[in-house]
């Protein structure tokens, strides 16, 4: 048998034309022509396809390695600092920013959680005042915060009285590092503003001066009950009446900072409860014209041989001339044998 090309040449020489497909198939059927083996061509096509795939893969690998060599990954900056709100120039790619932001946020929250409750409220008060400068919050004598449930400052409201004895309320909600304030604005409409824990820490608790201001403000924090009591008009001491023998403005129970309680009765007797012991004494009116910088009333004990003492009397807004560490906005008395600058716990306030 001859191959197809040789048969076609022989057919043209004999017939003077090219054979058609039917004639070609008939010649193959009679064994005159050897049918071409198509399997010999398939490996060539396969090798070409494999070569293209391998070449493309090698090109991708070379490109990737070149990128790594020419553009190395920058080192991360692990320095932690408070968020001051300023934009700093850093020699790192944008891919490191989420990690740095996460580090700062975690540090801010850790610092916040280490503060006392009163310091946290003081920081919130300063933040809100910056947002709403018309507020009277920082000028209030006392500030209290009530939590919704057991969430502390994270969910609650701050209250205070202004100089006209009007009660104000500021709702606070903290979610992660975001602080939300809700309040009634100057127009009488409800308003909501936001701040960040990192921002208030860097503003009001980073320098020594800022810390001292915050700590001083924290001293104004009281319980809600104490806040409400502070707004109740207390009966002042009538020094003139006391000097004339009328002690009605002194009658009642008084408590000092140590928790000691005394009760002054209308019959001029006094009882005290200290360490579970009850004792009685008699009050004596100081002689008129007594020379003293501070009005006082003498206390004479019932038991003979035990020395007496005096109660110094402080009207509202009257301050101790030797130095005053009391709340001069309230009437108070102090038991002593010698006048002087008494410690805060020495003063008794009306209970």
C-alpha positions in Angstrom: 0.0 0.0 0.0 1.1 3.5 -0.7 0.3 6.6 1.3 -2.4 9.1 0.4 -0.1 11.6 -1.4 1.5 8.9 -3.6 -1.9 7.5 -4.6 -3.3 11.0 -5.4 -0.3 11.6 -7.6 -0.7 8.3 -9.4 -4.5 8.9 -9.8 -3.9 12.3 -11.5 -1.4 10.8 -13.9 -3.8 8.1 -14.9 -7.1 10.1 -14.9 -5.9 13.6 -15.5 -7.7 14.9 -12.4 -7.7 14.9 -8.6 -9.7 12.1 -6.9 -12.8 12.9 -4.9 -13.4 11.8 -1.4 -15.6 8.9 -2.4 -12.9 7.5 -4.7 -10.3 8.0 -1.9 -12.5 6.1 0.6 -13.0 3.3 -2.0 -9.3 3.0 -2.5 -8.7 2.8 1.2 -11.4 0.1 1.5 -9.7 -2.0 -1.2 -6.4 -1.7 0.5 -4.8 0.4 -2.3 -4.1 3.4 0.0 -2.7 3.5 3.6 -4.9 5.7 5.8 -2.9 8.4 7.5 -2.2 7.9 11.3 -3.6 10.9 13.0 -2.1 9.8 16.3 1.3 11.0 15.2 0.0 14.6 15.1 -1.7 14.6 18.5 1.5 14.5 20.6 2.8 17.6 18.8 -0.3 19.6 19.8 -0.1 18.3 23.3 3.5 19.4 23.6 2.6 22.8 22.3 -0.2 23.3 24.8 1.9 22.0 27.8 4.7 24.3 26.7 2.4 27.3 26.7 1.1 26.5 30.2 4.6 25.9 31.7 5.8 29.2 30.1 2.9 31.2 31.6 3.5 29.7 35.0 7.2 30.5 34.9 6.3 34.1 33.9 4.0 34.5 36.9 6.6 33.1 39.3 9.4 35.4 37.9 7.1 38.5 38.2 6.1 37.6 41.9 9.8 37.1 42.9 10.8 40.4 41.3 8.1 42.3 43.2 9.3 40.9 46.5 12.9 41.8 45.8 12.1 45.3 44.5 9.4 46.2 47.0 10.1 44.6 50.5 7.4 44.6 53.2 8.1 47.5 55.6 8.7 46.8 59.3 5.8 47.5 61.7 6.0 50.4 64.1 4.9 49.0 67.5 5.2 52.3 69.4 2.1 52.9 71.4 0.9 56.5 72.2 -2.3 58.4 73.0 -4.3 59.5 70.0 -3.7 63.3 69.8 -5.8 63.8 66.7 -2.8 65.1 64.8 -1.6 63.6 61.5 2.0 62.3 61.7 4.3 61.3 58.8 5.2 57.6 59.1 7.5 55.5 56.9 5.3 52.5 56.6 2.7 51.2 54.1 -1.0 51.7 54.6 -1.3 48.0 55.4 0.2 48.7 58.9 -2.4 51.4 59.8 -5.2 49.0 61.0 -2.8 47.3 63.4 -1.5 50.6 64.8 -5.1 51.9 65.2 -6.0 48.7 67.1 -3.0 49.0 69.4 -3.9 52.6 70.3 -7.5 51.8 70.9 -6.6 48.9 73.2 -4.2 51.1 75.2 -6.8 53.9 75.5 -9.4 51.5 76.9 -6.9 50.0 79.3 -5.9 53.5 80.6 -9.6 54.5 80.9 -10.4 51.3 82.9 -7.6 52.0 85.4 -9.1 55.4 86.3 -11.3 55.8 89.3 -15.1 56.2 88.7 -14.9 59.9 89.7 -12.0 60.6 87.3 -14.0 59.0 84.5 -17.0 61.2 85.2 -14.7 64.3 85.4 -13.3 63.5 82.0 -16.8 63.0 80.6 -17.8 66.4 82.1 -14.9 68.2 80.5 -15.5 66.5 77.1 -19.2 67.5 77.2 -18.3 71.1 78.2 -16.0 71.4 75.1 -18.9 70.2 72.9 -21.5 72.4 74.6 -19.8 75.5 76.1 -23.1 76.9 77.3 -23.4 74.2 79.9 -23.1 75.0 83.6 -21.7 71.5 84.4 -18.2 72.5 85.4 -19.4 75.4 87.6 -21.7 73.1 89.6 -20.8 72.6 93.3 -21.7 68.9 93.1 -22.0 66.4 90.3 -23.6 62.9 90.4 -23.9 60.1 88.0 -26.5 57.3 88.0 -25.9 54.1 86.1 -28.6 52.3 84.1 -28.3 48.8 85.8 -24.8 47.7 86.5 -23.0 49.3 83.6 -21.4 52.2 85.4 -20.3 55.1 83.2 -20.8 53.0 80.1 -24.6 53.6 80.3 -26.1 56.2 82.6 -26.7 59.9 83.1 -24.9 62.8 84.8 -26.9 65.3 86.9 -26.1 68.6 88.5 -27.8 71.8 89.7 -27.1 75.3 88.3 -27.0 78.5 90.3 -30.7 78.9 90.0 -31.2 75.3 91.5 -32.4 73.9 88.2 -31.6 70.2 87.7 -29.8 69.3 84.5 -29.3 65.8 82.9 -26.8 64.5 80.5 -27.2 60.9 79.1 -24.0 59.0 78.4 -23.5 55.9 76.4 -20.0 54.4 75.8 -19.6 51.7 73.1 -16.0 50.5 72.8 -14.1 53.8 72.5 -17.0 55.9 71.2 -18.8 58.2 73.7 -22.3 59.4 72.9 -23.8 62.4 74.7 -27.6 63.0 74.6 -28.9 66.3 76.0 -31.4 69.1 75.6 -29.7 71.9 73.7 -30.1 75.7 74.0 -33.1 75.6 71.6 -34.9 73.0 73.7 -34.4 70.3 71.1 -32.8 67.0 71.9 -29.2 66.8 70.6 -26.6 64.1 70.3 -22.8 64.5 70.1 -19.9 62.0 70.0 -16.3 61.9 71.3 -13.6 59.3 71.7 -12.0 58.0 74.8 -8.6 58.5 73.2 -9.3 62.1 72.5 -10.4 63.0 76.0 -7.5 61.2 77.5 -5.0 63.0 75.4 -6.7 66.3 76.0 -7.5 66.1 79.7 -5.3 63.5 81.2 -1.9 63.5 79.5 0.0 66.4 81.0 0.5 66.9 84.8 -1.5 70.1 84.7 -4.4 68.4 82.9 -4.3 65.5 85.4 -4.5 67.9 88.3 -7.5 69.7 86.8 -9.3 66.5 86.3 -8.5 65.2 89.8 -9.7 68.5 91.3 -13.0 68.2 89.3 -13.3 64.6 90.5 -13.7 65.9 94.1 -17.0 67.4 93.1 -18.5 63.9 92.5 -21.1 62.8 95.0 -23.9 60.2 95.2 -27.3 61.1 93.7 -28.7 61.2 97.2 -26.1 63.7 98.3 -26.7 65.8 95.2 -30.4 66.1 95.9 -29.8 66.8 99.6 -27.4 69.6 98.6 -30.2 71.4 96.8 -32.5 71.4 99.7 -32.5 74.7 101.5 -31.1 74.0 105.0 -32.2 76.0 108.0 -29.3 78.3 108.8 -28.0 79.0 112.3 -29.4 82.1 113.9 -26.4 83.4 115.9 -28.3 86.4 117.4 -31.1 84.2 118.7 -28.6 81.6 120.1 -26.8 84.4 121.9 -30.1 85.4 123.5 -30.8 81.9 124.7 -32.9 80.6 121.7 -31.2 77.5 120.4 -34.1 76.3 118.1 -31.9 76.7 115.0 -29.4 74.3 116.6 -32.0 71.6 117.4 -31.7 68.4 115.4 -29.1 65.7 114.5 -25.7 66.6 113.1 -23.1 64.2 111.6 -19.4 64.7 110.9 -17.1 63.2 108.3 -16.1 60.3 110.6 -19.8 59.2 110.9 -20.1 60.5 114.5 -23.7 61.8 115.2 -24.8 64.2 117.9 -28.4 65.2 118.6 -29.2 68.6 120.1 -32.5 68.8 121.9 -34.8 71.8 122.6 -34.2 71.4 126.4 -30.5 72.2 125.7 -29.4 68.6 126.3 -27.2 66.8 123.8 -26.8 63.1 123.2 -24.1 61.4 121.1 -23.6 57.9 119.9 -20.0 56.9 119.6 -18.8 53.3 119.7 -22.3 52.3 120.8 -22.1 54.4 123.9 -24.8 56.9 124.7 -23.8 60.1 126.6 -25.6 63.2 127.7 -24.3 66.7 128.2 -25.8 70.2 128.8 -25.4 73.1 126.5 -24.7 76.5 128.0 -25.1 79.7 126.2 -21.8 81.7 125.8 -21.9 85.0 127.7 -22.7 88.0 125.5 -19.7 90.0 124.5 -17.3 87.0 124.5 -14.3 87.9 122.5 -13.9 85.3 119.7 -13.5 85.3 116.0 -15.9 82.5 115.8 -19.3 82.3 117.5 -19.6 79.3 119.9 -21.7 77.6 122.5 -20.2 75.9 125.6 -20.8 72.2 126.4 -20.8 71.3 130.1 -20.7 67.5 130.7 -23.0 66.0 133.4 -20.2 64.0 135.0 -18.1 66.1 137.4 -14.4 66.2 136.8 -14.6 65.8 133.0 -13.6 68.9 131.1 -15.9 70.8 128.9 -15.5 72.0 125.4 -17.3 74.3 122.9 -19.1 74.0 119.6 -18.0 76.6 117.2 -20.9 77.9 115.0 -20.6 78.5 111.3 -23.5 80.2 109.4 -23.9 79.6 105.7 -21.0 81.5 103.8 -19.2 82.2 107.1 -15.7 80.8 106.8 -13.3 79.8 109.5 -10.8 82.7 109.8 -8.0 80.2 110.8 -8.5 78.4 107.5 -11.6 76.7 106.2 -11.8 73.1 104.8 -15.5 72.8 105.1 -18.5 73.2 102.8 -19.3 76.9 103.5 -22.6 76.6 101.5 -24.1 74.7 104.5 -24.5 75.5 108.2 -22.0 73.5 110.3 -20.6 73.2 113.8 -17.3 71.9 115.1 -16.5 70.6 118.6 -13.2 71.8 119.9 -11.2 73.1 122.9 -9.1 75.4 120.9 -9.9 77.3 117.7 -8.0 76.6 114.6 -8.0 75.2 111.0 -10.1 72.1 111.5 -9.8 69.1 109.3 -12.8 68.4 106.9 -14.0 65.4 109.0 -14.2 67.6 112.1 -17.2 69.6 110.9 -20.7 68.4 111.7 -23.5 69.0 109.1 -27.2 68.8 109.6 -28.3 65.2 109.1 
